[in-house]
Amino acid sequence: MVVIYTYDTKCFLLPLGGYCNIMEWKTITVPRDSRLNGELLFYWGITKNKKLYFQE
């Protein structure tokens, strides 16, 4: 499961398989490690605002 956060509040849960990594070779377990990825997803127009995420 991947949990996606906006920079200040919890936004939504996105369940993904255990081997489904987003924009990273390793599993992101700490939300702050996804900050740059969240900014790129926003810049590319994939998300409506900057988000953080981590995999459980």
Buried (B, 14 or more C-beta within 10 A) or exposed (E): EBBBBBEEEEBEEEEEEEEEBBEEEEBBEEBEBBBEBBBEBBEEEEBEEBBBBBBE
